[in-house]
Structure formats: C-alpha cells, structure tokens
Amino acid sequence: MIRLVKKRWFQTLTLFIMIFLLILLISATNFIFDPIFKYIGAVAIPIIGAGVLFYLTKPIVRILDKYKVHRVFSIIIVFLVISLVIYLIATYIAPIAQKQFGNLIDNIPKMVEAAQELITYWQSNQDMLPVEIENTLNNITSNLQTYIEATMTFLFGFIGQLIGFVFALVLVPFFLFFMLKDGEKFAPFVTQIFSEKKAKNLKNLLHKLDETLTSYIQGQLLVSFAIGVLLFIGYLIINLEYALTLALFGMIMCVIPFIGPFISVVPAVIVGFFQDPIMAVWVGVIMIIAQQIEGNFISPNVMGRALQLHPLTIITIILAAGSIAGFLGILFAVPFYAVAKTIIVHFYQTYVKAQDDSKDALI
C-alpha cells in the first residue's frame, strides 16, 4: 500500500479526485461562495479591460525601460498616448461613424420596403410554387421589417453599448496603472513560498502564460485593425455607402476568431445589395481579398505560430462556448483554451521530467 501511495500516477489521480471533491463542496455550499463570485463578477470587466490595455501598452513601457525612463514616467506617457488615441477617435472618427450609423438606421424602412417589393414581384411570377414555400415567403414578407430591425439591433446596438461601457469604467485606469507598475512583481510574489527549483518551474509557467496572452491579445487586435483598414479602403474604392461604419463593424467583429469575418460581412452585403445588387458581389470580393491578405501576410507575421491552434479546434471551442455562455463565451473561449492548453502542456512536460528526477515535480 505504501508503495502504491508513492506512485506518481496515484498521487496525480488523488489530486484530481480532491479537486473534483472541492468543486462538489463549493457547489453544495453555494450560499457561502455566492458573494465571492458576485465580487469577482463585479471586478472582472475592469480587470479584463485593464489587462487588454496592459498587453497592448506593455511594448511601449519596455522600450522606455531600455532608455532608463522611470517606470512612473513611462506609465504617464502610456496614459498620454491612450488619451491621444481616444481624443483622435472622438474627434475625427466617431462623428462620421455616428452620422453614417444614423443614416443607416433611417434607411432601414426603405430597405424593408424594397425587399418586400422584390419578394412580391418574385411571387407574382412563380405559378408552380409549392404551398409550403408560399407560406414561408408570406411569413417572411409580413415579418421582414421585424427581422431586419432585430438583426440590425443585435449587430450594431451592442457595439455602442460595449464600447461606451468599457471606456466609461472608472476602475480601468487604476487597474492598468498598478498592472504596469507592479506587473513584474507578480511572479516573485507567487513563487516565494516554493523551493528554488519549484519556484523556477512556476516562473517558467507564468512566463509561458504571459507569452500566450501577449501573442493572442496583441495579435488578434492588430489583425482586426488591419482587416478594418483593408475593408475601409475596399469599401471606398467601390463607393459603398456607410463605408466607415461598416468597416468599423468588421474590425470589431474580427476580434472573434474564425467566425468574426463571416459575421462582419453580413451588414455590408445587405447594404450593398440595396444600393446596387452587383455591389453585394463586390463586397464579397473585398472580404475575400482582405482575408487572403490577412491569412497569408498579416497573421503569420503578427501572431506567428505561438498559439498553435487548429482551425477545427477553434470552431469546436467557439460553438461550444457560444451555446454555454453566449457572446461573452465566444469572445473569451479561444484565449481561455489557449491558457488552459499552455498550463496542461507545461504540467505534462514537468511530469515527464519528474520520472527521471522527482525533484522536478511540482506536486
């Protein structure tokens, strides 16, 4: 029995059993942990928002560190850069986008009327149409405006709320300040209770997690920005109405891996079709060109192979997360999976090394 307890696989199995028992205990005593979870939920968005800004601005701080600039002054420069970007967006981009968005909303009734006329014309010229199809078309025609308005509300409405909510959070700058100031102290603080060898192993794990999050956040946002610029240029070339608003929507949707580009093109195709049917084809061509440029030139150089996620894996994760947690699940599923994968791979590699030397084991 003693020899069995000393087996590494038995200890690992016991650890997993204890973890599941802990989860079961937490679920059984939910009334105790519910306030804690509510507190975590209350600070989650400021932490996530500050975390995204932290990984976006960390390169600036590192460059300033090379020139021996004091960390506090580096943070002040970062905040000035962020303020300048917000000012430029609010001054030069937001008014145009807001005007185009208002015009698009005002144009929806005309687009609905044109669609109803098109369906009515098509119905009147089809004599051999099955009853089921006629009923379906009648249902679509009678509820077309409701469908379009609901779709446009879903596609555009949450964007303004999300951006306004994130930037209105007062806590984000405070979290960002302390992340930039004390971020490098996190690993030594966590590992100080471990032995030297285990502390080194955990620091290596934290470094890998930092690289994973850096690759994903910086890469995904830079790729989205590049696609937004490419779409805007393409929409201007074909003279598509509401070009800036549709390009901004495409840029925001492309933050969602894999399925984001397909969502982003839907409003542009609809607008292009009602402007001129051939315009919808040109919108599709522009999206394909933008995707080819992004897939062959931008993503390989920006994100590289740091995440090493297969497209089929991404699709599966996004579908599962969407059904469980909705839009937020879709948004955070891939980085969560990338972090979990990094942790599991690291622990497995540590376990393999521990077979030769038990001092390499973390547990």
N, C-alpha and C positions, 0 to 999 in steps of 0.2 A: 504493500500500500504506500509506503514511504517513497519507494522508487517511482511509483505512478505519479505521486504528487510532484516529484521533481521534474517530470517530463514537461518540456516546453509546450507541447500541444495541449496537455491537460491544463496547464496554467492559463493558456490563451483561451481555452474553452470556458474555464471558470470565470475569467474576466468578462467574456461576452454574456454569460449567464447572469453575472452580477449587474451588468449594465441593463439588461432586459428587466431584471427584478427591480432595479432602481426606477426605470421608466414606469413599470407597473405600479410601484409605490407612489410615484408622483401623480399618476392618473387617479389613483384611489384617494389621494389627499389633495385634490384639486383646489379645494377651498383655501388651503394654505398658500399654494403657489400662484393662485389666480391674481392677487395684487402684484406679485413679482412680474408675471407675464404682461400685465397691463402696463407696468412701468417700462418694461423692455419695449413694448409696442409704442409707447409714447415717445421714447428717445430713439427708436430705430431709424425713422426717416431723417432726423438731423444727423445722426451718425453716418448713415449711408450717403447723404448729400455731402457731408464734410469729407467722407472717405473718397468719394469720386473726385472732388476738387483736390484732395491731398495727392492722389496719384497723378492728376493732371499737372499740378504745380510743383511736384517734387523735383523734376528735372531742373527747374529754374533755381530752386534752393541749392541743389548740388553744384550747379555752375557757379553760383555766388559763393559757395563754400570754398571752391577752388581758388577764388580770388581773396580768400581770407576775410570775407564780409561777415560781420557778427550776425548770428542767427536771428536775433530780433529784427535787425535792419533788413535781413533777407525776407522775413515774413511780411514786414511793412511793404517792401517792394512787390511781393506777391499780391498783397491785398490791393495795392495801387493798380497793378496790371488787371486784376479781376474787375475792379471798379471801372477802369477804362474800357474794358470789353463790354461790360453791361451798359455803360454810357453810349458807346458806339451803336450797340444793338438797339437801345431805346430811342436813339436819335435818328438813325438812318434806315434801320430795317423794320422795326416794329410798326411805325406809322404806315408804311407802304403795305406791309403784310395785313395790318388791321383793315385798311381800306379795301384791299382786294378780297379779304375774307368777308367783309360786309357786303360787297357787291355780289360775291358768290352766293351768299345766303339769300339776298334779294332776288337772285336769278333762278332760284330753285323752282318756284311756281311755273315759270316759263318752260323750264326743262321738263317738268312733270307734264305740262300740257302738250308739249311736243311729243313726249313719249306716248301719251295716251292717243294722240292723233296717229302716230306711227302704228301702234298696235291695232287701232280701229281700222285703218286702211288695209293692214295686212289681213285682218279677219274678213273684211268685206271681199277680198279677192281669193279667199280659200273656200271652195264649195265642198270639198271632200274631207273636211276636218273632223276627226273623231270628237265625240261629245265630251270626253274627259279633258281633251286639250282645250276645247272651247271654254269649259267651265274654269279650267286653270287660268286661261288668259283673261277671262272676265273677272276672276278674283284678283289677279294681278293688276288689271286696269283700275278696278274700283279702289284698291288699296295702295296704288303706286305711290301717291304722294306721301302716304304714311310711311311706307317702306324707305323711300329716299330720305325723308326728313329724319327718320330714326337712324339710318345709316350715317348720314352726314353729322348728326348729333354725336353719334358714337365715335366717328373717326376724327372729328375736329373739336368737339366740345371738351373732351377730357384733356386734350393737349394744352389748351389755355389754362385750365384749372391746375394741371400738373405743374406747368412752368411757374404760374403765379404762386402756387402753394410752396414749391421748393424754394424759390427766391425770396418769399416772404417770411421764411422761417428765421427767426431772430437767433436761434441757437447755432445755426450752421457756422457762422463766422467764428464763434467761440470755440466750437469743437475743432474747426480747421486750424485755428491758432495753436492750440495745445498739441494737435497731431503733428504739425510742422515743427513745433518747438521741442517736444519730448518724444517724438516717434521712435528715435533711435535708442531710447532708454527702455523700450518695452521688452525687448528680448532679454537683456541682462536682468531686468526685474523678475521676469517669469522663471528664468533658469537659475536664479541664485540659490534656490533650495536643493538643487540637484548636485550630484558629484560632478567633477570636472569633465569626465568623459560623456556622461549623460547630458550635461548642460551643452556641450559642444554639439551633440547629436540633435538636441532640440533647437538650438540656434540654426543648425543646418536646415531643419524642417521649416522654421519660421522664415528663413531666407528663401526657400523654395516657394512657400505660400506668397511671400511678397513679390517674387518674380512672376508667379502665375497671375495674381491680381493686377500687377503692373501691365503685363502683356495684354490681358483681356480688356481692362478699362481704357488704357491709352490707345490700344489698337482698335477696339470697336468704335470708340468715339471719333478717332481720326479717320477711320474708314467711312463712317456715317457722314462726317463732314465732307469728305472727298466726293462721295456719291451725291450729296446735296448740291455741291458746286457743279458737278457734271450735269445733273438734271436741270439745274437752273440755266446753264449755258445752252443745253439742248432745247429746253422749252422756249428760250428767247430766239433761237435760230428758226424754229418752226412757227414762231409768233403765237404760242399758246396763251390763252387768257389766264389770268391769275397765276402767272409763272412763278413768282416769288413764293406765294402761299403754298402752292403745290410742291415746290422744291423743298421748302422748309418741312412740310409734312413728310415728304420722302426721306429727308435727312433724319428726322426724329424716329420714324418707323424702322429705319435701317439699323437702329440700335438693337432691335430684336434680331438675333442671328437667324439666318436662313430664310425664315418666312417673312421677315420685315420688308424686303424689296418687293415681294408679291403683294403685300398689303398696300405699300406706298404707291403703287402704280394704279390702283383702282380708281381713286378720285380723278386722277389726271386723264385716264381713259374715258371716264364718263363725261368730263368737261370737254375733252377733245372731240368726242363723238357728237355732242350737241352743237359744238362750234362748227364742225365740218367732219362728216364720217371718216374721211381719209385721214383726218388729224389723229384719230384714235390709233390708227396703224403706225403713224409716225411716233406717237408717244411710246408704243410698244418697242419700236426700233431703238429709240433713245435709251429706254431702260435696258434693253439687251446690250447695247454698246457700253453703257455705264457699268453694267455687271461684268462684262468681259474685261474692261479696263481695271475694275476693282479686283476681280478674281485672279488676273494674270500679272498685274503690276503692283497694285497698292497693297493688298493683304499680304502677299508673300514677303514684301519688304518691311511692312509695318508690324504685323503680328508674327510673321515667321511661322515656325512650327512649335512654338512654345507650348501651346495647349494640347496639340496632338489629339484632336477630337475628330472622329469620323463623322461625315455628314449624316449618315443614317442614325448614329448615336444622338446627334443634335436634334434631329427630327423627333425621335422617340422621346427624348427628355422634354422637349417643348410641348408635345402633345399631352404627355402625362401631367406635366406641371400646369398646363392650361386647364385641364379638366379638374385638377385638385384645387388650385389657388387662383384661377382666372388670369387676368392681365399681369398682375404682380408676379405670379408664378412663372409666366412666360418670360418676363423681363429678367428675373433673377435665377432661373433654373440652370442656365449654362455656366455662369460663374460659380454657383454653388456646387455643381457637379465637378467643375474643374478643381476647385479647392478640395472637395472630398476625395477625388481621384489622386491628387497630389499627396494627401495625408495617407491614404491606403497604400500607395506605392512605396512611400517612404518607410512606413512601418513594416511592410513586407520585406523590403531590402534590409532593414535593420534586423528583422527576424532571421533572414538567411545568413547574415554575418554572425549573428549570435550563435549559430550552430557550431561555428569554429571556435568562438571565444564568447563565453557567457557574459563577459564584462561589456560587450557591445549591446546587450539587451537593454531596452528601455524599461521593461517591467519584469 
